[in-house]
Amino acid sequence: MVLRVIAMSATLTLERAEIAAHDEDCDGFITEPELAEYIGDLLPKLHVGQMSENYVRFYLCTATRKFFFFLDPLKLRKIKIERIVLSPIMTELMSLKDEPLSPTSISANWFSSVSTFRLYYQFLELDSDKSGLLDQAELSEYCPTMTSVFIDRVFQEHQTFRGQMDFGNFLDFVLAHENQDTPEAMAYFFKILDINGMGGLDHFTVRYFFKAVNDKMLESGYEPVYVEDVTNEIFDMARPKNEDFITLEDLQKCGCGSTIITMLSDSRGFYLYDNRESIDPSSDDA
């Protein structure tokens, strides 16, 4: 046990020193380009296979984006080195230095070649006009049951170039979508839902987003749902401190924030929630 603690301490000290070597202004923080340099130096030690020179930059973008999505919630564009070293994200990355992982572990590891290639080729497939950017129609193919109202808001809040989405912002969207129950993902989606920028979702806002979900379900031939009833149900689920609006804190503390986000953005997600007692969530219904 003592030896294990000593070994772990030595490993953390080494990782801290290696990252700090890329801290150009020696302020104890690392920027995204600096982190990319560090991971680039680390690549030969990781079990990620051979990569073309062109693909390496996409790999490094994919790798650094997870760190910044979860560890830079205030969007300062820099992360304290100590926070990186002690994070479970660093542990996930460093696990690729060990003996080759099992197929299950590889597919679950964001930094594995399997995962990064999947994301890279998914982006290329979505980019139907081969512009290197995604528009609303192209992103909607990632999740066809997500409403156009919600996707339009994604682009209003997270656009990058001429109203379109680049690979880095696509990764942010995927990280939020695949980790909806995390505080960081809820903050990402809350900004999209907060159409008035008031820091709270009032009844009008909740009705507005759910009406789009209901309309999409009607287009698929499902029975209409009473928008006002679902609006009230969402407020009951969120248990807001102020009965007039739902804050980000309310979403993060209520225990069903990710469900509420899904109900306001995705027709299939709402259908599965509404029929949760009678259908198998893995089925293709909705």
C-alpha positions as CSV (number, residue, x, y, z in Angstrom):
1,M,0.0,0.0,0.0
2,V,2.8,2.4,1.0
3,L,4.7,1.5,-2.2
4,R,1.6,2.1,-4.3
5,V,1.1,5.6,-2.8
6,I,4.8,6.4,-3.4
7,A,4.6,5.3,-7.0
8,M,1.4,7.2,-7.6
9,S,3.0,10.4,-6.0
10,A,6.0,10.0,-8.3
11,T,3.8,9.5,-11.3
12,L,1.8,12.7,-10.5
13,T,5.0,14.7,-9.9
14,L,6.4,13.5,-13.3
15,E,3.2,14.3,-15.1
16,R,3.0,17.8,-13.5
17,A,6.6,18.5,-14.5
18,E,6.1,17.3,-18.1
19,I,3.0,19.5,-18.5
20,A,4.7,22.5,-16.8
21,A,7.5,22.3,-19.4
22,H,4.9,23.5,-21.9
23,D,3.7,26.4,-19.7
24,E,5.3,29.1,-21.7
25,D,4.5,32.0,-19.3
26,C,5.1,29.9,-16.2
27,D,1.8,31.0,-14.6
28,G,0.8,27.5,-13.5
29,F,-1.9,27.3,-16.2
30,I,-1.9,25.6,-19.5
31,T,-3.6,26.8,-22.7
32,E,-5.2,24.6,-25.3
33,P,-2.3,24.9,-27.8
34,E,0.2,24.2,-25.0
35,L,-1.8,21.1,-23.9
36,A,-1.9,19.9,-27.5
37,E,1.9,20.2,-27.6
38,Y,2.2,18.1,-24.4
39,I,-0.2,15.4,-25.7
40,G,1.7,15.4,-29.0
41,D,4.9,14.6,-27.2
42,L,3.1,11.9,-25.3
43,L,1.6,10.2,-28.4
44,P,4.6,7.7,-29.0
45,K,4.0,6.4,-25.5
46,L,0.3,5.8,-26.0
47,H,-1.4,2.7,-27.5
48,V,-3.2,4.6,-30.3
49,G,-1.6,3.1,-33.3
50,Q,0.0,4.9,-36.3
51,M,-1.5,8.2,-37.4
52,S,-1.0,10.2,-40.6
53,E,0.4,13.7,-40.1
54,N,-2.8,15.2,-41.3
55,Y,-4.9,13.2,-38.8
56,V,-2.7,14.0,-35.8
57,R,-4.1,17.6,-35.6
58,F,-7.6,16.2,-35.4
59,Y,-6.6,13.8,-32.7
60,L,-5.0,16.5,-30.7
61,C,-8.1,18.7,-31.1
62,T,-10.2,15.8,-29.9
63,A,-8.0,15.1,-26.9
64,T,-7.6,18.7,-25.7
65,R,-11.3,19.4,-26.2
66,K,-12.4,17.0,-23.5
67,F,-10.1,18.6,-20.9
68,F,-11.3,22.1,-21.8
69,F,-15.0,21.1,-21.9
70,F,-14.9,19.7,-18.4
71,L,-12.1,21.7,-16.7
72,D,-12.6,25.1,-18.1
73,P,-16.3,25.9,-17.4
74,L,-15.8,29.6,-17.2
75,K,-14.2,29.6,-20.7
76,L,-10.9,31.2,-19.5
77,R,-9.1,29.3,-22.2
78,K,-6.6,28.0,-19.7
79,I,-6.6,25.3,-17.0
80,K,-4.6,25.1,-13.8
81,I,-2.0,22.4,-14.3
82,E,-2.7,20.9,-10.9
83,R,-6.4,20.4,-11.9
84,I,-5.4,18.6,-15.1
85,V,-3.0,16.3,-13.3
86,L,-5.6,15.3,-10.6
87,S,-8.5,14.9,-13.0
88,P,-10.1,11.6,-14.0
89,I,-9.7,12.8,-17.6
90,M,-5.9,12.6,-17.2
91,T,-6.3,9.1,-15.7
92,E,-8.3,8.1,-18.8
93,L,-5.6,9.5,-21.1
94,M,-2.8,7.9,-19.2
95,S,-4.5,4.5,-19.2
96,L,-3.5,4.2,-22.8
97,K,0.2,4.1,-21.7
98,D,-0.5,0.7,-20.0
99,E,-0.8,-2.6,-21.8
100,P,-3.4,-2.6,-24.6
101,L,-6.9,-2.2,-23.1
102,S,-9.8,-4.6,-23.6
103,P,-12.1,-3.9,-26.6
104,T,-14.8,-2.6,-24.2
105,S,-12.4,-0.3,-22.5
106,I,-11.0,1.0,-25.8
107,S,-14.4,1.9,-27.1
108,A,-15.3,3.7,-23.9
109,N,-12.1,5.7,-23.8
110,W,-12.4,9.1,-25.4
111,F,-8.7,9.2,-26.3
112,S,-8.4,5.8,-28.0
113,S,-7.9,5.6,-31.7
114,V,-11.3,3.8,-32.0
115,S,-13.1,6.7,-30.4
116,T,-11.2,9.5,-32.1
117,F,-11.6,7.9,-35.6
118,R,-15.3,7.5,-34.9
119,L,-15.7,11.2,-34.2
120,Y,-13.5,12.3,-37.0
121,Y,-15.3,10.2,-39.7
122,Q,-18.7,11.1,-38.2
123,F,-17.9,14.7,-38.7
124,L,-16.7,14.0,-42.3
125,E,-19.9,12.1,-43.0
126,L,-22.1,14.9,-41.6
127,D,-20.2,17.5,-43.7
128,S,-22.1,16.7,-46.9
129,D,-20.8,19.7,-48.8
130,K,-17.2,19.1,-47.7
131,S,-16.8,22.6,-46.5
132,G,-15.0,21.6,-43.3
133,L,-17.9,23.1,-41.3
134,L,-21.4,22.0,-40.4
135,D,-24.6,23.9,-40.9
136,Q,-27.9,23.3,-39.1
137,A,-29.2,20.7,-41.6
138,E,-25.9,18.8,-41.5
139,L,-25.8,18.7,-37.6
140,S,-29.4,17.6,-37.5
141,E,-28.3,14.3,-39.1
142,Y,-26.3,13.6,-35.9
143,C,-29.6,13.5,-34.0
144,P,-32.5,13.5,-36.4
145,T,-35.1,13.6,-33.6
146,M,-33.7,16.8,-32.1
147,T,-36.0,19.8,-33.0
148,S,-34.9,22.5,-35.5
149,V,-35.8,25.1,-32.9
150,F,-33.2,23.6,-30.5
151,I,-30.5,23.1,-33.2
152,D,-31.0,26.7,-34.4
153,R,-30.2,27.8,-30.8
154,V,-27.1,25.6,-30.7
155,F,-25.8,27.6,-33.6
156,Q,-26.8,31.0,-32.2
157,E,-24.8,30.2,-29.0
158,H,-21.9,28.1,-30.4
159,Q,-21.3,29.2,-34.0
160,T,-17.7,29.7,-35.1
161,F,-17.4,30.8,-38.7
162,R,-20.2,32.5,-40.8
163,G,-22.8,30.9,-38.6
164,Q,-21.4,27.4,-39.0
165,M,-19.8,24.8,-36.7
166,D,-16.2,23.7,-36.9
167,F,-14.8,20.4,-35.7
168,G,-13.9,21.7,-32.2
169,N,-17.4,23.0,-31.5
170,F,-18.8,19.7,-32.9
171,L,-16.8,17.9,-30.3
172,D,-18.2,20.2,-27.6
173,F,-21.7,19.3,-28.8
174,V,-20.9,15.6,-28.7
175,L,-19.4,15.8,-25.2
176,A,-22.5,17.6,-24.0
177,H,-24.9,15.2,-25.7
178,E,-23.1,12.1,-24.5
179,N,-22.7,13.4,-20.9
180,Q,-26.0,15.1,-20.3
181,D,-26.1,14.3,-16.6
182,T,-22.9,16.2,-15.8
183,P,-22.9,19.8,-14.5
184,E,-20.8,20.9,-17.5
185,A,-23.2,19.5,-20.1
186,M,-26.2,21.0,-18.3
187,A,-24.5,24.4,-18.4
188,Y,-23.8,23.9,-22.1
189,F,-27.5,23.1,-22.8
190,F,-28.9,25.6,-20.3
191,K,-27.2,28.4,-22.3
192,I,-29.1,27.2,-25.4
193,L,-32.4,27.0,-23.6
194,D,-32.0,30.4,-21.9
195,I,-33.2,32.3,-25.0
196,N,-33.6,35.6,-23.1
197,G,-30.3,35.4,-21.4
198,M,-32.0,36.0,-18.1
199,G,-30.4,33.1,-16.2
200,G,-33.7,31.3,-15.8
201,L,-36.2,29.4,-17.9
202,D,-39.7,30.8,-17.4
203,H,-43.0,29.1,-18.4
204,F,-43.0,30.8,-21.8
205,T,-39.5,29.4,-22.6
206,V,-40.3,25.9,-21.5
207,R,-43.6,26.0,-23.5
208,Y,-41.7,27.3,-26.5
209,F,-39.2,24.5,-26.6
210,F,-41.6,21.7,-25.7
211,K,-44.1,22.9,-28.4
212,A,-41.4,22.2,-31.0
213,V,-40.9,18.7,-29.6
214,N,-44.7,18.1,-29.7
215,D,-44.9,19.4,-33.3
216,K,-42.1,17.0,-34.3
217,M,-43.9,14.1,-32.7
218,L,-47.1,15.1,-34.5
219,E,-45.1,15.0,-37.8
220,S,-44.2,11.4,-37.0
221,G,-47.8,10.5,-36.5
222,Y,-48.0,10.4,-32.7
223,E,-50.9,11.6,-30.6
224,P,-50.6,15.2,-29.5
225,V,-49.6,16.0,-25.9
226,Y,-51.0,18.9,-23.9
227,V,-48.1,21.4,-23.9
228,E,-49.3,23.1,-20.7
229,D,-49.5,19.8,-18.8
230,V,-45.9,18.9,-19.7
231,T,-44.7,22.5,-18.9
232,N,-46.2,22.1,-15.4
233,E,-44.7,18.6,-15.1
234,I,-41.2,20.0,-16.0
235,F,-41.5,22.7,-13.3
236,D,-42.5,20.0,-10.8
237,M,-39.5,17.9,-11.7
238,A,-37.1,20.8,-11.5
239,R,-38.4,22.0,-8.1
240,P,-37.1,25.5,-8.7
241,K,-36.4,27.8,-5.8
242,N,-38.5,30.5,-7.6
243,E,-41.7,29.0,-8.9
244,D,-41.6,31.4,-11.9
245,F,-38.4,30.1,-13.5
246,I,-35.9,27.3,-13.5
247,T,-32.2,28.2,-13.0
248,L,-29.1,26.2,-14.0
249,E,-28.6,25.4,-10.3
250,D,-32.2,24.1,-10.1
251,L,-31.4,21.8,-13.1
252,Q,-28.1,20.6,-11.6
253,K,-29.6,19.9,-8.2
254,C,-33.0,18.4,-9.0
255,G,-31.7,15.0,-10.0
256,C,-33.5,14.9,-13.4
257,G,-31.8,17.8,-15.2
258,S,-30.7,15.7,-18.1
259,T,-34.2,14.3,-18.5
260,I,-35.6,17.8,-18.6
261,I,-33.1,18.9,-21.3
262,T,-34.0,15.9,-23.4
263,M,-37.8,16.6,-23.0
264,L,-37.2,20.1,-24.3
265,S,-35.0,19.2,-27.3
266,D,-35.6,15.7,-28.6
267,S,-38.9,14.1,-29.7
268,R,-37.6,10.5,-29.3
269,G,-36.2,11.4,-25.9
270,F,-39.6,12.8,-24.7
271,Y,-41.4,9.8,-26.2
272,L,-39.2,7.4,-24.3
273,Y,-39.7,9.4,-21.1
274,D,-43.5,9.6,-21.6
275,N,-43.8,5.9,-22.2
276,R,-41.0,4.8,-19.8
277,E,-43.2,2.3,-18.1
278,S,-44.4,0.5,-21.2
279,I,-41.6,0.3,-23.7
280,D,-38.0,-0.9,-24.0
281,P,-35.7,2.2,-24.2
282,S,-33.5,0.3,-26.7
283,S,-36.3,-0.1,-29.2
284,D,-36.5,1.9,-32.4
285,D,-39.9,3.4,-31.6
286,A,-40.4,7.2,-32.0
